[in-house]
């Protein structure tokens, strides 16, 4: 999934004026009626250039203030804002032992952790059967029809394939259930046995989830592999799990899988999910290739469909999910049916009013625990899932032909999961559009933004601002989004606030790992604080373990800190064929509770919410003995408009930090023009003069972000190459692969530390 060339272009190339001037004037002249009134005191939150008539600014502020003073009390009681504020301020979790180290549990589950959503539904096949019986006619899985394709030559000489897509075509819950049953039966006919491993190596699409449901139904252990993994990692996963059957797409078969067939000698059958074209490529060494439709037809035959299904039990392995390999060779995490059911239960409880009227847009990799868990949450409540990709997500995505509609515009989802990288890019690029507005438009937008920021910080809503100022930004994701779930990496407070304000919905920032089924914490919809990941889910409890080397203790003031340990029924069975790592990372306590040692450092706030403050693997001791948190440095410097991505690096033999920076194209080109630096993009990035200018700018950001002197990078390298999963420098969730980045920039590291 290449967000630099696809998903990033969603906001970057979108022509988004945010609001016509006349509508913004209407906002002001209407005295912000319907907006929760409060004196407008936070203009400094988004800076205004002092080039607009001060008298006009004062008039605008006065109008809002007077209206606020008159209408505050009626609005406060009618809107029920008080109840929301009470929910946001209440204690959400507490230590059940009274010890500041924990364990911490959510207040509505202090006595016992919750393991399932519905009585007796303790496996994934039962959950899907329950949904198909309760919502048989409801739309379940949807894909858009491709009406036409054409190649389009870009100004830079590259050719992009453009598509025109039709409406979504839907399978109902009953149709999806029957299709999965036939596909599973067909796999049995091809020799797949219960409790044996079967791999899926495929892009996110309806067939992925349908195949997964078939595996759950027939008790096949589903091995998931990222579509962007390199050949070595793919071969490692297939060989370690000894799979004989693999489900894939035609594109991946031809571009990745076919090249490693001789490296996976046990593989016998390849099932291609594409229905068109029906002609399948010839395979070497006798591997048999089938089309998914053919396997389903095979499974629907009376002699096959009548075969008795050996249903799984809760303790059976449902998924062996290979991690993205951010710290080395991917590890296979064994996840039981009961693990996933518990994780889904915890996540669902944190989504208010989740029901069959919701629509979820699926575009993140289903091989990632965040996306798979999110979709299973939706299945459990009868929601419809419409599939997309970063290439087609919005009207201005790279594969959408100009003038036609992207997936979000057509689907109009109410729920969406995202990773911080995507939201960071949306934030920076929309703010770039704001900078291009006229002085008057920009001033009014900033006033509205800061006004809403003030209200959001207090838990208040602003319907008129939403309708007239932020509607065009909200339309980027289809206008109906009511909850965004962020996971995979920390989300900066600035980006979270921007999404709250401009997307007009809460952002549920979550924390979890593959080893905990993605479940751990999710912030509540009415908690508008930033920088935190919320309280533990009803399926989890948290303990803080002292880390002496890093200086983190549960006795720290004002908040207890330490390494995060997660316990509960969602903690997985361990790593496949890796007993040494299992002993290091997992343990069972005296009560039989299973725990996972995350390696992340957190602190619990008085209201029971968790904040991630560090990561053990990101800590480096400098020559003088100071500890530097690379993740902390990166989080602060990502707020710089010039920075699209950044990797901090430190060598313990030296006294300073260096960084590799992927610069924002538009910002760096503008900086080059100011400094009269010309040339190609690569030449601009290699300019020593621009390196110095960018270093000066990010140093100012570092100082503003209160980094210590030794934490501020002393040298940087500008990268003309974006970091995408395809380059192997980041994971599918856009986590940095530090080992690969170090190898990639080894010459630059030697130069920056060698003084050259």
N, C-alpha and C positions, 0 to 999 in steps of 0.2 A: 504494500500500500504506500504509494509515493505521494505524500502530502505536499511536497515541495513543487511537484509538477502537476498535481491534481487537486487534492483537497485544499491546499493553500490558495489556489487560484479562485476558490469560491468567493472569499471576501476580497482578495487582492485585485481581481479584475472586474468585480461587480461594480457597475455604475450605480452608486448609491448616494443620492443627494441627501438622504436621511429624512428630509421633509421639505416640500416646497415652501417658499417664503411666506406665501399667503396663509398656509395652515399654521405656521409658527406664529404669525401675527394674530390669528384667531385664538391661539392658546393664550397669548398675553392679554388681549382685549377681553377675553372671557374671565379674566382674573383667576385663572387656574381653578375654575369651578370644578368640583368633584375631586380635586387634589386634596389630600389631608393637609390642613393648614398648619403652618409653623413658620416662625420668622426665618427668613432665608439668610443663614449665617455662614454657609460653607462654600462661598465662591472660590476660595483658595484651593478647593479640592481639584478643580480643573482650571488651569491658569488662563486668564484673559490678557491679551495684549492691551495696553492702555492707549489704544488708538481709536476708541469709540467715544462719542460725546458723553462725558461724565454725568451730565444732567439727565440724559436719556436712561443711563444705567440706574441712576438713583430713582427715577420715576418708575421704572420697571420693578425694582426691588420694593418700592413703597406700595405699589399696587398689590403685589403678592402678600406683603406683610399685613396690610389693612384687611384684605380678604381673609387671611389666616386668622387674624384676631377675632373677626366677626363670626366665622363659621366653625371654629375649632371644636367647641363643646358639642354642638349638634352632630357634627360629623363623627366625633369620637364615639358617641353612644350608639348611633345608628349603624356604624360600620362594624362594631364589635372588635375594634382594635385593641381594647383593653384585654380581652381574652387572649388574643394572639400574643400580646406582650407578656402576659403571665406565663403562657406556655413556653415562650422563648427564654424567660428568666428562671424558670423553675430548675431544681436540681434534677438532672436527667439520669445520673448514675452515681453510685457511691461504693466505697470499699465495704464489702460484706464482713470483713474481719476487723474493721476499724483501723487497720494498719495502713499507713500512707502508700505502701507498696501494693496494696490490693489483697485479694482479687476484687476488681471492679465489675459490677453488673448494672445493667439498666434498671431503673427503679421499678418498672412494671414486671420485672422478672427476677426479683431478688432471691426467691426461694428455689427456683428451678429453671434451668435453661430450656428453651423450647426447641423441639426436634422436628416437628412436622406441622404442615398447614391444616390438613384434614385428617380426622381419625381414620386409622387403617391404611392411609395412603403413604406408605413408607418406602416405595420404590418409584423410579421414574416412569416405568411402564404403567403403573397404577395411576400416577398423576395425569398422564396423557389420556388414559382411558376415562378417568373422571371428567376431564375437560371435554372430551368428545361426547360424553353422555349428557353433560350439563349444557353445552353450547353447540349442539350438532350442526345447526344451520349457520352459525356465525362464521364470517370470514376468518381464516386462520393464517395462511401464508399467501403472500402476493408478490408477483414479479411483473415488471412492465414489458410489454411486447416491443421488440425492435422493428420499427417500420422501415427504416432505411439507414444505410451507412455510406459514407463517402470520405475520401482523403482530402484534407485541406492543407495547403501550403502556407506556412507561417512566414512572417517577415524575416525571421532568422534563418530561413532555409529548411527548417524541420517540417516534417509532415505529421499532422495529427489526424487520427481517425475520428470523425464526427458522426454522431448518431441522432436520429429523430425517433423518439420513443412515444408509444401510445399510452393508453390507460393501464392501470394495474389489472391483471387477471388474478382472480382469487380462487383458492381451494378452501372449502369449508372445513371445520374441525372433523366432521365425519369423513369427508373425502380424504383428508390428510391422514387420518387414522387408518383407513382402509388401504391407502397407497403404501403407507409404512408397513402394514401387515403383509401385503403382497411382496414388497421388496425384501423384507426379512425372510419370508418363505422361499423366495428365489435364491437368496444367499445360502440358505440351508441346502437347496437343491444343487448348489455349486460346491458343496462340501464344507461350508463353514460350520463349525461346531460350537455349542454353548460353552461359555467360559474360556473360549479361545480368543486371541487378539485379532482384531481387524482394524486396518488403518484408514483414516480419511485425510486426504491431502488435497484440499480444494479451497477455492475462494468462497467468501460469504455469499450464500444464495439459498433459496428455498429448499433445493435438493439436499443441501448439507444437513439442515435440521431434520428433514424427512428421513434421511439415511440414519441419522443419530437415533431417532425415535425407533426405527426398525431394530437397531442394535440393542437398545434398551429393552425392547419388547421380547427379543429372542435371546437375551442374556449373552450377547457378544460383548467382549471388552473393547471399547472404542479407543483406538490410539489416535490422538490428534497431533498434527504437525502443521506448523505455520507454512503458508504458501510461499513465503519469502525466505525460508531457510536455505542455506547453501547446500550443495550436493553432499558434502561430508556429513553435515548434521542430519540430512534426510536419510542417508544410508545408515548412519549410526542408529537412528530411531527405529528404522524398519528391521535392522538386524538384531538389535537388542531385544525387541519384542517378538521376533521370529514370526512376523505376519506372512500369511500366504495369500491374503486377499486385500486389495487396496481400492478405495473409492476416490476418484479424482476427476478433473475436468480435461477436456480435449487440449486446451492450451497448455496446462501444466504437464500433461503427458508428453507433449511434443517438445516443450522447452526445457523441462527439468527432469522429469522422471525417466524418460527414455534413455537419457545419457548415463544413468547409474544402474541400469537393470543388471548388468554383469556384476555389480557390487552387492546386489541383494539376491543371492541365489535361491532363497526359500520362496520368493514371490512367484505365485502361479497364476493368479487371476487379477485382472484390472477391470474395474467397472467405471465406465465413463458416464458422467451424469448428463452431458449434453444430449438433447433429443435430435438436434440438427447440427451438422449433417450426419447421416446415419453411417456413412462409410468410415471405418475405423482403420487406423494404421496397422501395418504388419509389425509384429514384435520379434526381436531376436530370442534365441534359446527357448522357444516353445511356450512363452507366456501367452495366455489366452485373454483377449480383450472382449468385453461385452458392453453393450449399451444399457443404461439404467432401465429404459423402457422394456428392453428384452428380458432383463432379469425380473422385472415386475410381472411381465406376461408369463414367464416361467413359473413364478410363485403363485399366480392366480389359477393355475391348472388344478383341477379337483384333487389329483393324487398328491399334490404338494401342499395345497392350502389346508388339507385335512390332517397334516402332520401335527402331532401334539407339541405345543410350545412349552419348553421348560422355563417357567418364569423365574426371574431372579429373586433372591431374598435381599433384605436390606444391607447385609454385610458383604454382598458380592461386589466386585470391582465393576463400576460402570464405565469409567474413563481412565485411560492412562494419558495424561495431558503433558506434553513436552513443553518445558518452559522456553522462553525466547532466547535463552543463552546469553544474557547480558554479561555474565561473569565467566563464560567458558562454554564447554560442550553442553547442549541442552540436557536437562534431567527430566525423566519421566515421573510425574507425580501420580500415584495411585489414588483414585477418588472413588469411594464406594457410593452406592445409591443413597444410603442414609446420610453420608456427608453432604451430597448435593441437595437433598431434600431439606436438610437443616439450614444450609446456606441460603437457599431460595426462600425459606420461611422467614429468616431474619431480614433479608432485603425487602421482601414484600410488605412486611410490617411497617417499614419506614417510608413507604410511598402512600400518601394520603389518597383515599377514595379510589383506589385502583380497582377497575372493573372492566367488563366486556366492551364498554364504549370507548376505551382507550386504543390509540393506534401508536405502535412503536416502529421507528425506522431503524433497520438493521444494516450497518455498513462496516462496522469494525470487524476485525478477524474473529470468526467463530471459534478458532483454535485458541483464542485468548479467553481466560476464565471470566473476565468482565462481561464480554458479549454473550457467551454461552449462558451464564447465570442470568443476565438480564432477559434474554429471550425465554428462558425456562420460567422466570417469574411471570412473564406475560402469558405464556401458555397456561400456567396454573390458574389464571384469572380470566381466561377467555378473550384476551386482547387480540387484535389483529396485528400481524407483523408484516410490514412492507419492506422489501429488500432494495438496497441501493448500493452505491460504491462511491468512494471519493471522486471518481471520474465523472459521476453523473448526479451528484448530490443536489447541486443548486443550478439555477438557470445559467450561471456563468462558468460552470465547471468545464474542464478542458475537453471532454468528449461530447458535450451538449452543443448541437449546432445553434448558431446565433439565431435568436427569435423563437426557439422552442423552449419547452419547460423542463426544468430539472426535477428530480424525484421528490424533493421536499415540497415544492410548489404544488405538485399533483397530489401527493399523499396527504399533506397537512397533518403531520404526526403530532401527538400530544406528549409523547415521551421519547427521550433520546439519551443515549449514553455517548460520552465523548472522552477524549484524552486532553490534558492541558495544552499540548502542542497545537491542536486544532483551535482551541479557544484563544490561545495567545495570538495566533495569526489573525483570527477574526478581529480581535481587539485592536491590534496594531494597525491593521489595514483600514478599518472603519475610522479610526482616529486620523489616519492620513487623509481620508476623504473630508473629515471635518476641517482639517487645516486648509483644504482647497476651497472651502466655502468663502463667500463674500464676508466682509467684516460684520455686517449686520446679521446674516444668517448664523455665522459662527457664534456671535455673542449670544443670540437667543438660544441656540442649541446648548451652549455651555451653561447658561442660566438654568435651563430646564434640567440638564444633566445634574447639576449641583443641587438643585432643589429636590429632585427625586432621590439623590444620594442621601440627603439629610433625612428624608422620610423613610427610606429603606433601612437606614441605620437604626431607626426607632421602631421598625416593624410595620410601618404604615404603607398603604398602597396609593398609587397615583393614576387613576384610570384615565383622566383627561390627557396627561402627559403621554401615557402609553398609546392612546388613540391617535393623537395628532403629531407627536414628535418622534416617537420611536417605532412607529408602525412599519416604516420601510426597512429598518434594521431587522425587526422581528420577522419580516417577510422572507429574509434569507433562509430561515429554517421552517417556513410554511405557515407562520402566523399563529398556529394553535398550540405551540409548545407550552406545557404547564409545569414541566419539571425536567431539568437537565441533571443527569448523573455524571459526575466527573470522577475518573479513577485512573490508575496506572502510574501516576506520578503526582507530586505536589502541584497544586494550583495556586498561582500567585494571588494575593489579596486584590491587586489592581484589576486583574482579569476577572476574578470572581465578581467584583463589584460591577464591572462593565456588563457582564452577562446578566446579572440581576437587573440592572437598569435598562439596558437597551433591548434585551430579549424578553423583558417583562415577565420573568419567571424565577422561582428559586433555583439555586444550584446546590444539589445534594453532593457535597464532596465526600467521597468514600475512601476507606482504607481497608485493604485486604490483600491476600496473596494467593497464588495458585495453591499453595499448601493449606490454605484455609477456605478453599472454594470461592475465593474472591470476597468472602464475607468477613467482616470485622467490625467496622463502624460505618455509619452514614449520618451526616448532619441532617437534622430535621428541617422540613420545608419552611417552618416559621422561624428558624434560627438564622438570622442574617449576619452573624458574626463571620469574620474572615480568618484565614490562616489555621483553622481547626478542621478536624475530620469527624466531629460529632462524638456521640456516646456509643458504647458497645451495642451491638444488635442483640436481640433477644436470644440468639443462639450461641452467643460468645461471652466469655469473660476474659479480663485482661489483668496481668500482673506486671509490675515493674521490677526488673532485676538490676541491682547496682552494677555499674561498670567503672571500676576503679581507675583503669588506665585513662579513660576519657574524662573522668571527673564528674560522672553523673550518679547521683544517689537518691534513693527514695526519701531521704531526710532533707533534701534541698529545699530552700525557701525562695520564693513564696509557694512554689509548686513542686510536688514530688516528681523526680525524673529517673529514668533508667531504661534498660533494654526492654522492649515490649515482648511479652510472652502471651500468646493467645491460646486459650483453652476452650473446649466445647465439642459438641457432636459434629461440627463442620470442619474440625481439624482432620486432615486426610490421613491415609494409611501409611504414608511415607514414600520414599523414592524407589522406583523399580530397579531391582538388582543393584542396590547401592547401600549395603548395610552400614558401612562406615559413616556416610552422611546421615543416615537415619539415626544412628546413635548420637551424632553431634547436634542435630537440629530438633529431634522429637524426643519426648519422654512421657511417661504415664505416672501420675502422682498416686499417693496412697489411697485415694478414693476411686481410682480407676479412670479419672479424667485424663484425656489425652491433650498434650500441650505442644506448641510449636514455638521455637525461639527464632524471632524474626530478624534479628541483627539491626533493627531500627531502634532509634532512641526517641522516646516520647515523654511528654509530661501531662499530668492530669490537672485540669483546672477545677476550681471549687464547685462548679456546676456539674462535674462529671464528664466533661468533654475532653477529648484527647487532641493534643497538638504534636505533630511529628517535628522534632527539632534537629535530628541528625541521623546518620547511618554509620555503623561501625566500619563498613568497608570503604566509606568515603572519607575517612579520617586519615590524615597524613601528618607525621611529626616532622617539622622542619629542623634544620641544622641546629638552631638555637634552642630547640625543645618545645616550641609552640606547636599546638595541634591546630591544623586547618581542616575545616569541613568543606570539602570540594562542592558538595551539594548546596550548602548555604551560600557559597560564593556565586555559584551559577544561578541560584534562585534570585539573588539581588540583581545581578547584572542582566538577567533576561528582561528586566523592566526598561532597559535602554532601548529606544526606538531603532537604533542602529543594529541591534542584535536580534537575529532570527533564531539562532541557537548558539550555545557556548559550552565548551568543555574545559573546566579548570584542571590543571595538572601541577603536581608538586613532587619534587625529588628530595628525599630526606637528607641528601648530601649538600643541599643548598639552602639558602635562607629566604628564598622568595618563590612566589607562585607565578606560573605562566598560564596562558589560555589560548585555545583555538576558537576562532569566532567565525560563524557563518553569518555574514552581514546581510542586512536587509537591502535588496537590490536598489530600490528607489531612493532610500536614504543615503546609501553610499555613493550612488551616481551624483546626487545633488551635492554631497560633500566634495566629490572630486571636481565638480564644476566650480565650486567656491574656491578651491585651491589650485585651479587651472591644471589639473591632472587629466590627461587624455589617454585614450587607448581602448583596447578590448576589455571585457569584464575581467578576464584573467590578469591582464596587465594592471588594471586598477587595483585589484586585490593584492597584487604583488608589489605595489608601490610602497617603499619605505616611508614616504612622506604621509601617505594615508594611514599606514599602520600607527604612526605617531599621533595623528589627529584622532583616530578612533580610540587609541589607548588613553588619550587625554580626556575624551568624552566619557568613556566608561569608568575612568578613575573618579570623575565628578559624581557619577551615579553611585559608585561604591561608597564614597564619602557620605553622600545623602542617605544611602541605605545603612549607614553606621557599621560598615565593615571595619575591622581592625586594620592597622597599618600593614601588618604581615599577611593579611588575607587578600589585599588588593594586588591583582596581577601586575607585574613589572614589565612583562613583555607579552606580546600577542602575535598570533599568526592569523591573517585573514584567509578564509577558505573560499575559493571560487566554486567549489563543489558542494552542493547541498547534501546534508546527511539524511538519507532515507533508508527504509528497510532493505531496499534493493542494493544499496551500496554496502550493506553489512555493517554499517557504523552505528546504527541504532536498531532497537527492536521494533516489532510491529506496534507496540505501545509508545514508541519514540523515547524509550529509555536509552541513555547513552551506553554503548558497549565500550567501556574504558580500555579494555585490553586491545581491542581492534583499533580504536582511535590512537592508542599509544604506538602501535605498530605502523599505522598509516602515516603518522606524523613524526616518526622517529628521527628523520634528518632535521626537521625543524626543532625538535626537542634538543638535539645535540647542538644546534646553532644557537638557540636561545639560552641554553645553559653554558655553552662554550664561549659565549661572548662574541661570536662572529656576526 
